[in-house]
Amino acid sequence: MKTGLIVVGILVLLVVMIGGKAATVNNELVAQREAVSSAWAQVDNVLQRRADLIPNLVETVKGFAAQEKEVLGAIANARAAMIGARTPQEKIQANSQFESALGRLLVVVENYPVLKSSENFMRLQDELAGTENRISVERGRYNEAIRQYNTTVGRFPNSLFAGMLGFQRNEAYFSAEPGARTVPAVKFGGNE
């Protein structure tokens, strides 16, 4: 009888300890999931700021470079995709399209020295550069929040409880586009 009570006592203690660990893991993962959501909200905020700046920039460029309809259309389509995206994965993909179109716009601007010297264009370009810096900072924070969350989900013994509690890895990282590591060819003074 005494042995039976000891065994029951040990089992109860084990159940309490395991339940306590499960609750701790759950609370930690909930907090980190919320940190990921908060970091994403900041990324989304600065992406929206950039999307709001673009129509003004496009209108300024239109006045000088009306024949560049393809580039201006790509910007409009990319902005629409960005605004229409709902999930982080969709927004990350739309953001890549947006950055590509914006890059082409800035190449077009190089062909119009009068546009480059326009006070309105320069102000918008400065605002856009500041926004791009904010986007970069917020992307880094977001990726760090996801890294921390994924590390917690994957770490033993958390991994035992994470699946049972409904937590899974989040793979919605921002990463460099495949061509981003390639150095562009630059021509100086007509030299080939």
Sequence and secondary structure as in RCSB ss.txt:
>XXXX:A:sequence
MKTGLIVVGILVLLVVMIGGKAATVNNELVAQREAVSSAWAQVDNVLQRRADLIPNLVETVKGFAAQEKEVLGAI
ANARAAMIGARTPQEKIQANSQFESALGRLLVVVENYPVLKSSENFMRLQDELAGTENRISVERGRYNEAIRQYN
TTVGRFPNSLFAGMLGFQRNEAYFSAEPGARTVPAVKFGGNE
>XXXX:A:secstr
 HHHHHHHHHHHHHHHHHHHHHHHHHHHHHHHHHHHHHHHHHHHHHHHHHHHHHHHHHHHHHHH TT HHHHHHH
HHHHHHHHH  SHHHHHHHHHHHHHHHHHHHHHHHT HHHHT HHHHHHHHHHHHHHHHHHHHHHHHHHHHHHHH
HHHHSTTHHHHHHHTT           GGGGS      TT  
